[in-house]
Amino acid sequence: MEYGVFIHTNRKQMLGAKVAEYALRRNSANTDKFSVHIVCTDDYPWLLEHEGQEYLRDGAQRVWLNNDLQSFTPLRFTPPELMGYQGRAVVIDPDIFAVSDVWELLTRDMQGKAIMCRRRSGPKGYVDKCLASSVMLLDCAKLKHWDAKQGFLEMFAGTRDYHDWICLKLEDRDTLGLFENEWNDFDRLTSQTKMLHNTRRLTQPWKTGLPIDWRPAERYKIFPPLAWLMRARRKLFGEYGLMGNYRRHPDTNQERLFFGLLAECLERGLVTRAEIEAEMASNHVRHDAFAVLDQTPPLAPPGDPPVALPA
C-alpha cells in the first residue's frame, strides 16, 4: 500500500508549509515508508481563473480572492486523485506541525471508514456539526467521488456551499470516523499533542504584527447580528478593512516550537535567509523574524518533548 502526506498551501503560507514538511520528517522514524508533498495553489489554474468571481459561502455570495490567506482550502480534496484513488493519505494545512510520528496515524485501524478527522471546537463543531477537514486521514479507494476541480466549479454555479464542503457535510456520515483531538490540536501544545495546529489565524506565531490578510466568517448561528455586522464591515471598508494586525501567540512554547523548527531548517539548508527576507518583504512573515530566531533556544532531540510542556 502507498502512503502519502499532503500539505496544501499558497504562496502566503509557503514558509509554514516547508516548516511543516520538515517537522513531519524530523519526528518520524519511518520516513522511508511514506512520501510528503507540498500542493500549492500556483499549480492549479482553475483556482487562478476564478479571481474576482462570486461563489456560494455560508449561504451568501462572496468574491474569490487567490491572494487570501486561505485560498488553498479547496486543495484539501485533491489527495485521493493525486494518489490514483488508492492507498492512504494524510492531508494537513500549512500551519500544522507534527511533534510525533505521523506513521502512527497513516497506519491506524480506520474501521472501514473513508475519512477520519476531528470535530471543530465550540459552536461550529457542536451546534453547526462542522468537522475539521484541516487534518484528514483518507482511504483513497473509498473517495473516488472526490473531484476537487468539479467541487470548486460548483461553488460558482451556486450548487455547492463552501461551508458545507469544507465541513464535510456533503459526505455520507457513515463513512466518517473521528480520531483523537491531539492529531489536530487547536492552539494547544501539551505532552499529549501529536500535531499542533495554529488554527487561530489572529495569533499565528510567524505573523505577529503584520496586517491581517484573511477574511472572517459571516455565519454565526448563535448570534446572527454578528454576521450582519461583519457583512456590513466588508461592504463598507473592503475585505480586510478594520481587521487590524496579527497578535502575538499567548503560548510562548508554540512560538518557540515554530522558530525552533525554522532554525533547524536554516541549519540544514532547507530554507535560506534570502527566502525569509523575501517573505518578510512580502508581509508573509513577521519583520522581526531573525531577532526571534536569535532568541529561540534549540529544540529537544526527536522523541523528546520539543519544549517544556504542561501535562
C-alpha positions in Angstrom: 0.0 0.0 0.0 1.2 3.5 -0.8 1.2 6.2 1.9 1.5 9.9 1.3 1.2 13.1 3.3 0.0 16.3 1.6 0.5 19.8 2.8 -1.8 22.2 0.8 -0.8 25.8 0.7 -0.5 29.1 -1.2 2.4 31.5 -1.5 1.5 33.4 1.6 1.9 30.2 3.8 4.7 28.6 1.9 7.3 29.1 4.7 4.9 27.4 7.1 4.4 24.5 4.6 8.2 24.0 4.4 8.5 24.0 8.2 5.5 21.6 8.4 7.2 19.2 5.9 10.4 19.3 7.9 8.5 18.6 11.2 6.9 15.5 9.6 10.3 14.1 8.6 12.1 15.2 11.7 9.7 13.5 14.1 9.2 10.2 12.2 11.3 7.1 12.5 9.6 5.8 9.3 10.3 8.4 6.7 11.2 5.7 4.1 7.7 4.4 4.2 5.7 7.5 3.2 6.1 10.4 0.8 5.5 14.1 1.6 4.1 16.6 -1.0 3.5 20.3 -0.9 0.5 21.1 -3.0 0.4 24.8 -4.0 -2.4 26.9 -5.5 0.1 28.1 -8.2 -0.2 24.7 -9.8 -4.0 24.8 -10.2 -5.1 27.1 -13.0 -8.8 26.5 -12.2 -8.3 28.4 -8.9 -6.5 31.3 -10.6 -9.1 31.6 -13.3 -11.9 32.5 -10.9 -10.2 35.5 -9.4 -12.8 38.1 -8.5 -15.8 35.9 -9.3 -18.6 35.3 -6.8 -19.2 31.9 -5.1 -21.5 30.5 -2.5 -20.3 30.6 1.1 -22.3 30.4 4.3 -25.5 30.9 2.2 -24.2 34.2 0.8 -22.2 35.4 -2.2 -18.5 36.1 -1.6 -15.8 37.1 -4.0 -13.0 34.6 -4.7 -9.5 36.0 -4.0 -6.5 33.9 -4.7 -4.4 36.3 -2.5 -6.5 35.5 0.6 -4.6 33.7 3.3 -6.7 30.5 3.0 -7.3 30.3 -0.8 -5.6 26.8 -0.6 -8.5 25.1 1.2 -10.2 23.5 -1.9 -6.9 21.6 -2.4 -7.8 19.6 0.7 -9.8 17.4 -1.7 -7.0 16.7 -4.2 -5.0 13.9 -2.5 -7.2 10.9 -3.5 -6.8 11.9 -7.2 -3.1 12.6 -6.7 -2.8 9.1 -5.2 -4.6 7.5 -8.1 -7.5 6.7 -5.8 -5.5 4.1 -4.0 -3.5 3.8 -0.8 -3.8 6.1 2.2 -3.2 9.8 2.6 -3.0 12.4 5.3 -3.7 15.9 4.3 -2.8 18.9 6.6 -2.9 22.7 6.5 0.4 24.5 6.2 0.1 25.8 9.8 0.2 22.3 11.3 3.4 20.9 12.8 4.0 17.3 13.8 5.5 16.6 17.2 5.1 12.9 16.9 5.4 10.2 14.2 2.7 10.6 11.5 3.2 7.0 10.6 1.1 6.1 13.6 -1.8 8.0 12.0 -1.2 6.7 8.5 -1.3 3.1 9.6 -4.1 3.1 12.2 -7.2 1.0 12.0 -9.8 3.1 10.1 -12.6 0.6 11.0 -13.9 0.7 7.4 -14.3 4.5 7.3 -13.3 6.5 4.3 -12.3 9.6 6.3 -11.1 10.2 9.8 -10.8 13.6 11.3 -11.8 15.5 14.5 -14.8 17.7 15.3 -14.5 21.5 15.1 -14.3 23.1 18.6 -17.0 25.4 20.0 -20.4 26.1 18.4 -19.1 25.3 14.9 -18.5 21.7 16.0 -21.3 21.1 18.4 -24.1 23.3 17.1 -23.3 23.5 13.4 -21.9 19.9 13.3 -18.8 21.0 11.4 -16.0 18.6 11.1 -12.4 19.8 10.9 -11.1 18.9 7.4 -7.7 20.7 8.2 -6.3 17.2 9.1 -7.8 14.2 7.5 -6.8 10.5 7.2 -8.1 9.3 3.9 -8.7 5.8 2.4 -8.3 7.0 -1.2 -10.0 4.0 -2.7 -13.2 4.9 -0.9 -13.2 8.5 -2.2 -13.5 8.1 -6.0 -16.3 10.6 -5.9 -13.9 13.4 -4.9 -13.1 15.8 -7.7 -11.7 19.0 -6.3 -11.9 20.9 -9.5 -15.6 20.0 -10.1 -16.5 20.8 -6.5 -14.8 24.2 -6.8 -16.7 25.0 -10.0 -20.0 24.0 -8.4 -19.5 26.8 -5.8 -19.5 29.4 -8.6 -22.6 27.7 -10.1 -24.4 28.1 -6.7 -25.0 24.4 -6.3 -22.3 23.8 -3.6 -21.8 25.9 -0.5 -18.1 26.2 0.5 -19.1 25.9 4.2 -20.8 22.5 3.7 -18.0 21.2 1.5 -15.2 22.2 3.9 -17.1 20.9 7.0 -17.6 17.5 5.2 -21.4 17.9 5.4 -21.7 16.6 1.8 -20.2 13.2 2.9 -22.2 10.1 4.0 -22.0 10.3 7.8 -21.5 6.6 8.0 -18.2 6.9 6.1 -16.7 9.4 8.6 -14.8 8.5 11.7 -13.2 10.5 14.5 -9.7 10.3 15.7 -8.2 11.9 18.9 -8.1 15.7 19.1 -4.4 15.5 19.7 -3.9 14.7 15.9 -5.2 18.2 15.2 -4.6 20.1 18.4 -6.1 23.6 18.1 -3.6 26.0 19.5 -2.8 23.6 22.4 0.6 22.2 22.9 1.0 19.6 25.7 2.8 16.3 26.2 -0.2 14.6 24.5 -0.1 16.7 21.4 0.7 14.8 18.2 0.2 17.6 15.7 -0.1 21.2 16.7 -2.5 23.3 14.6 -2.0 27.1 14.9 -5.6 27.4 13.8 -6.4 30.8 15.3 -5.1 32.9 12.5 -5.0 36.0 14.6 -2.1 34.6 16.6 -0.1 32.6 14.2 3.5 32.9 15.6 5.2 33.8 12.3 2.7 36.6 11.5 2.9 38.7 14.6 2.5 42.4 13.9 1.6 42.1 10.2 -1.6 43.5 8.7 -4.4 40.9 8.8 -4.9 39.3 5.3 -7.7 36.8 6.0 -11.5 37.1 5.8 -13.6 36.2 8.9 -16.7 34.1 8.7 -20.0 35.7 8.2 -22.2 33.0 9.6 -23.0 32.9 13.3 -26.0 30.7 14.2 -25.7 31.5 17.9 -25.8 35.3 17.4 -26.8 36.2 13.8 -26.4 40.0 14.4 -22.6 39.5 14.5 -22.8 38.0 10.9 -24.7 41.1 9.8 -22.1 43.4 11.4 -19.3 41.5 9.6 -21.0 41.7 6.3 -21.6 45.5 6.8 -17.9 45.9 7.6 -16.8 44.2 4.4 -19.2 46.2 2.2 -18.2 49.5 3.7 -14.5 49.1 4.3 -13.4 46.2 2.0 -12.4 42.6 2.6 -9.7 43.4 5.3 -11.0 46.8 6.4 -10.8 47.5 10.2 -9.3 44.0 10.8 -6.1 45.3 12.4 -2.9 43.4 12.9 -1.8 39.9 13.9 -1.2 39.5 17.6 1.4 37.5 19.5 0.5 34.0 20.4 -0.4 33.7 24.1 1.6 30.5 24.4 5.3 31.2 24.1 6.0 27.5 23.8 4.2 27.4 20.4 6.2 30.4 19.2 9.4 28.6 20.4 8.4 25.4 18.6 7.8 27.1 15.2 11.0 29.2 15.4 13.0 26.2 16.7 11.9 24.2 13.7 12.7 27.1 11.4 16.2 27.4 12.9 16.8 23.8 12.1 15.6 24.3 8.6 18.1 27.1 8.2 20.9 25.0 9.6 20.2 22.2 7.1 19.7 24.5 4.1 16.1 23.6 3.7 15.2 27.3 4.0 17.6 30.2 3.3 18.0 33.6 4.8 17.2 35.1 1.4 13.9 33.2 1.4 12.9 34.5 4.8 13.9 38.1 3.8 11.7 37.8 0.7 8.8 36.5 2.8 9.3 39.4 5.3 9.3 41.9 2.4 6.0 40.4 1.1 4.4 40.6 4.6 4.1 36.9 4.8 6.5 36.6 7.8 6.9 39.0 10.7 9.5 41.6 10.3 11.4 40.7 13.4 11.8 37.0 12.4 15.6 37.0 12.6 15.6 38.6 16.1 13.1 35.9 17.3 15.3 33.2 15.8 18.4 34.6 17.6 16.5 34.4 20.9 15.0 30.9 20.4 16.7 28.1 22.3 17.3 24.8 20.5 14.6 22.2 20.5 15.0 18.9 22.3 16.0 15.9 20.0 13.3 14.0 18.2 11.5 11.6 20.5 11.5 14.0 23.4 9.0 16.9 24.0 10.5 19.7 21.9 10.0 22.3 24.6 9.0 22.2 28.2 5.3 21.2 28.0 2.5 21.0 30.6 0.8 17.7 31.1 
